[in-house]
Amino acid sequence: MDFYLNSHDNWMEMYNCSRVSVDDVPLWERQRTINGTLMLILFFIFEILYIPCLIAIWKHRAHPCYKFLFFIGFTDVLMLPIHGLVSSLYSLFGVMFCSNPSFNYFIGSCGAALFAAESSANLFLAFDRLVETFSPKYNQILFSGQRAWLWTMISSSFGFYYFWEVKPAVFSPSYGNWFLNPYQDYSNISVDTRKLWAYPSSGPPCGSAPTESAMVEPRHRRPAFVIAGTPQPGKFKKQQPVQLTGNWKKKGEMSKYDNDDDDDDDDDDDEHTSPLTKNV
């Protein structure tokens, strides 16, 4: 968020949506109704189940490991609305980064911060269990009493660093995932993730300014499930119905051209017969 707040002009250059439009990607390409519905249902299930789990963990907070577990669970409760609720709603309604760049950038920063805090707390929990196994004495020195909360404060500081300094990932409804590329839904827009300059795939090298004349095309995605042998959309042209014209015949009837056709077939067979066969 430091880049957004203190260098907003540079942020606008790197995350601008002036050359693209949400309507450039058709709604049917950026909507994933099944995935969004499943994520929404799972979000409510996990969020509700987490509450009694956190209450049970809090009752045993006298042990250092339960302090870490409570911190990890509390972080998960805060992170689920971002990775569960926001992702599901964006998939259901086809909301892209350019629909609201500032809000999506902020949501991505919050998700990155919570993920970093939880990941570091997992490492501290593993370290606590390792020290407890090999040396309970040192475990008392490092984690006893309120000292475990000091370790969680380190995790919180690490998460705040991610929130303030790290450029976040944003959600792409076309792919149903989070990417560093804010223009992931477009086919001819590439991004240098180190500088996040947007430029056409056939345009200037990484890090150069974007051109105003760039054409934006939607990124066509494949269906989530493909049945073997099923033609892909647009791969084969639609066959027109065949109309019978001229001298056609019903089953069991003979037209006046049948004898001529038989003679032509015999001539073709003679032309393709090898010399050895003719001699025989």
N, C-alpha and C positions, 0 to 999 in steps of 0.2 A: 504493500500500500504506500510505501515511501515514494515509489516511482509515480504513482497516481497522484499523490497529494503535493509533492514538492517539485515534480517535473511533468506537470500535466500537459504542457505543449508537446513534449517528446512522447508522452503516452498517447496523445491523440494521433500523432504521426504513425506510431507502431500499431495501435489498435483501432485505427479509423475504419469506419464502415461507409465512407463516402462513395467508394467505387462499387459497392455491393449493395444488394437489397435482399431482404428476407424473401420477397416474392420471386427472386431468381431461382430459388429451389422450390419446386412444386410442393404443395402441402402433403400430397400422398407419399412423397419421397422422404419427408422428415417426420412423419408420424409413425409411431410404432405402438399400436393400440394394445397388442397382447403383452409386450414387454412392459409397457407402462402400467397396465392393470396388475400384472404380477408383482412388480416392484411396489406399487401402492399397497397391495394387500399384505405383502411381507413386511413393509415398513410398520404398519399398524400392529401386526402380530409381535414383531420383535420389540417395538417401543413399549407395548403394554407388558410383555413378559419381563422386560428389564426392571421395572419398578419393584416387584417383590424380590427379585434377585439382589438389587442394591440394598434393600432394607435388611435382608438376611446377612449380607456381607458387612453392613455397617455395625451390626450387633457384635461382630467378632473383630472389631477394629483394634483391639488390644494387641493383636499379632501384627508384626510389620507387613507380612505378605498380604493381609487383608486390606491394609491401607492402600497398597499398590493396586489391588484388585478393585477397590472402590473407585479409585481415581480413574482406572482404565474404563470401568463401566460407566462412570459419569461422563467421561469423554465420548464414549460411544453413544450415549443418550443425546448428547449435543450434536454429534456428527450424523446420526441417522436422518434427521430432517433434511440435511443437505444432500447426502448421497442416496437417500431413499425417497423422500418426499419430492424434493426439487427435480431429481432425475426422472421420477415417474410422471410428474405433471408436464415436464418439458417433452417427454416422449409421447404423452397423450395428445398434447396440443401443438407439437412441432415447434416449440420455442427455441430459437437459435441465439447465439451470442450477440448478434447485431440487433436483436429485438430490444435489448436493453444492456448496452456494453458496460456501463458503470456498475449496475447492480450485479451482473454476472461476474464481473471481475472481483467484486467484493465477496460474493458467495464463494468463488473459487479460492480466494485468499483465506477465508475462514475454514474451508475444508482442508486446505493444505496445512494450516496451523494445527488443527485438531488431530490430523493424521500424524504429524511430526511429534506432537506431545504424547499421543498414545503409543507410538512406536518406541520412543525413548523410555517410556514407563515400562513397556514390556521387557526391554533390556535390563532395566534396574530390577524388575521382579525376578528375572532369570539369575541375575547376579546375586540377589538376596538369597535365593534358594541354593545356589552353588556354595556360597560362603557358609550358610547354615549347615550344609551337608559335611563340609570338610573342616570347619572351625567354628563351632557355636560361640566361642569366646569373641572372635573378631566380628561375628554377626551381631552380638550384643553391642559392641563398640560402634559399629557403623549404622545399625538400623533400630536399635532399641528406643523405646519411649516415643518422643515426637520427632526423632531424627528421620524417620521414614518420610514424614511430610516434607522435610527439606529436600529430599530427593525428588519428590513430585513437583516441588517448586522449580527445580532444575528442568524438569520436563516441560513445565509451563513456560519457562523462559525460552526454551528451545522452540516451542510452538509459536511464541510471540515473534521470535526471530524469523520464522518462516512466514508469518503473517505480514511482517513489515518489509522484508527484503527479497523474498523469493517470488518470482513471477508464477502465478498459479495456472493450473489447468482449468479449462472451461468445458462445459458439457456440449456434446454434439448429438442432437436427436437422430440424425441420419444413421449413426453408428451405435447409439446407445451407450456411449462411454465418454470419458473425460480425456481431453487432449490439450497439449500446450499450444497447438495451432488453433487460433480463434476462427480461422476460415476453413476448418476441416470439411465443411459441408460443400465446398465449391471445388470444382474439378481442376481449374487452371490457376489456382492461387497457392503458392508455396510460401513457406515461412522459415527464416533462419531462427531457430529457437533460442539462439544465443542473443540475438538483437531484436527478434520479432519484427523485422521489416517485412511487409507484405509486397510481393511482386509476382508478375505472371511467370509461369513455368518456362516460357520461352523468352523471358525478358532479361534484364540486367543481372549481374551476379549477386551473391548474398551480401546483404548489408547496404545495398544501394537503394535510393529512394524509389518509391513506386511510380509508375507512369500513369497519367490520367486517362490514356486511351486504352487501357487494358479491358479486354472483354471478359466477362464473368460468365461461366457456364456452371450449371448445377452438376454436382457429383452424383452420378447414377450408381446406386448401390445394388448389390445382388439381393435376392430374397433371402430371408433368414434360413429357410429350409427349402431344398431343391430336390425333387423326386427324380431319380435316375431315369433318363430317357425322355424327360419332359422338355419340350422346346422352350428356350428362354424368350422372353418378350422382345420383339424387335429383331430376333435372329432369323426368323423365317417369314417370308411374305405370306399373306393370307391367300389361299388358293381360291380361285373363282370357280363356280360350278360349271361343269362341262355341258355344253348343249349339243345334242345329236342333230346333225344336219345331213342332207343328201339321202342316199339310198341306205337306210338302216333296216335291219331285219329282226324279227322276233326269233325266239329260240325254236329251232327245228325247221326254220325257213331258209331258203337259199336265194341270194340276190343274183342279178345278172352278171355281177363282177366277180363272183366266186371263182369261176373257171380261170379267168384272167389272172387272179391273184395266185392261184395254184401254179400256173405256168411260170409266173415271175419268181415264185419261191424256188421252183426247180432250177431255173436259170441261175439264181443266186447260189444254190448249193453246188452247181457245177463249177462256178467261178472260184469258190473257196476250197474245192477238193484238191488234194495234193496229187502230184503226178503218179506216185506209187499207188494211190487208191484208184486212179483212173485205169492204170494198167491191169489191176486186179479185176 
